[in-house]
Amino acid sequence: MAENAYPMPSFHFSVDLGGTIINCSEVSGLDIELDVIEYRDGNSQTFSKQKMSGLRKSSDVTVKKGLFKDDKQYYTWFNAVQMHVPERKDVTISLLDEAHAPVMTWKLLNAWPKKISSPSMKSDSSEVAIETIEIAHEGCTIE
């Protein structure tokens, strides 16, 4: 019982990009939402609409990672995208426990790179160069 008394920290995770594990510093946008459909039957005795669930929506996922020498994995995937034919991969993001075992896993289905942001460069800074990729996908499942 004591082992389940505390919530999981969010700093220990892994990202599997179509079979390749990448080291990254941040993942955001793991949102799942349902559209709301408002409907009122013409014969309804109440003067309000019913709310029903509609289509499922998932937002784009943003992954940030440090830039390493000769590491062009994001750019290779991005450059593989042709007009209307992106190279789709399944992306798996796992929250890990102390033993490096997955506690919760998000799967992005048929994902492809939508946008890449190169690091900002500043001569008086000592920060790590961070590159960002925005990933579009066709659905997020939680396991």
Phi, psi and omega in degrees: 000322183293331181291339179260012185281342184240144176291159182286140173286152185262006185268353182246102184211167176225153178233121178254111184260084179063035179106353179246122177282128177245145176270123181222163185260341184202142172228131178218160177096019179278063184253140174232134185216152175248138172293151176252127177254122178263133185217139174227120177292137180297340181259009184291140179274347179264153181260045176215164181268152171275148176247126181238158179279143180243219183289149178275138178235146175230139179276165176293149182255136179251129178238128178244138179212158177290148180268126179247156179300132178062019177265102183239028184300314179300315184291324177297315178295317180297317181288344177283349180284121175253169181305116178065006181226076177285153173281108185269139177224154170271132181248131180243126178243123184238132170275128188250152175266189183297332180269011180066023177265142179295132176261320178215141184228134175249131178245126176261120186268136177051050184278151176209153184285127181261325184204142174238134175243121177283161182292150172281140181244133184217127188290337182255024181246153176241022181282157177286143176286120182245128174252152186233140174233135174258129186245122172270150181207172184254016177151149180238126175245149180246130181243000000 
